[in-house]
Amino acid sequence: MQGDALPESSRELLSQIRNELNASWVQLRELLTTFRLQLTEPGLRPALEASCEEYSAKFGFPVKLDYQLPPRLVPSHQAIHLLQIAREALSNALKHSQASEVVVTVAQNDNQVKLTVQDNGCGVPENAIRSNHYGMIIMRDRAQSLRGDCRVRRRESGGTEVVVTFIPEKTFTDVQGDTHE
């Protein structure tokens, strides 16, 4: 049956279905990329630098990275989760924020590591924070796998802030004085 022979309401429904399927394919490709993501560079810092460069090209402005951790503080099995949380936050900012500035900060506070991704965009809607959006679920699940916490909130100055805190695991080699990553 030709599309032109369909009633207008059916054509609109088909168009909506086509758009939703295309959006689903894009999301599926992004998820598969994220799941296949590995630390190809030794260390969290170079991986975050590469991700910030990648997203700078997508945003059309520099994504700033403020990295304040000592070398090899975060073991690689935890660093991959932190990297993927940062990438999900950057992806959400790209899709939804309409931001002109995005900053990724990684710092140490006592024994905790804190990842912050901030933008100056329109801010995350309150219903998105509380609902079960896949991006939010993925970030929270990854933070829980780090035995940490993930908070997403609207910034008073505008935009969104994603904050992940966790305590990096010590490895056997760390105890012997040779750090691992």
Steps between C-alpha positions, in 0.01 A plus 500: 500500500634840407559749783297765315191276503497495880288742700683800648477363856665173390778687317565708813512185713741331257720809502503502880587128509779554247644787707483298822671202334778724368549651846508150651768390252713802590465422871579133443817587306608735779437232763697241303788746462492566874495130589793428266696795636827404660794691637731494199740741667657413833320709756181690553636842408588424134164325454312803637713735289410300188130503593505876563667554161238278333213688662662838431466421129135398550411809707696742281681649801770370735387268778730591788670233709629582848681185611646517852572136590845360560609242240352151529275576797199332335546133399415431136200279584347803677632759255299347215176556695597858583585564134168360384307710753681810374420406139132443582483839675669664199261324263200618703633856501549486124148370438305707748682798652552755220811595699782729393737374770568153642759419767616157618679504836668207672637566848592326823345597832662305783461136393218565250515567128246747366401529133293803408354577157339844484337694220344845476203388293128490563526262795362153544122492552399393851293211361809368317699489824238289674396284205655191354677649199756250370790743522424573865462130576829417328692768691351400835561129439863565409546718809352220713744253343774733630329486842443869451227754443371688195298818537345699216360844574409834349758766576374821659709697251343305212582171339550152635754341731581128520709408805646154563690422819669175598800361685752338266591142580848416610663212318753255637776674306396833656572358845848402383558854377464439126181672385267334254313623196 
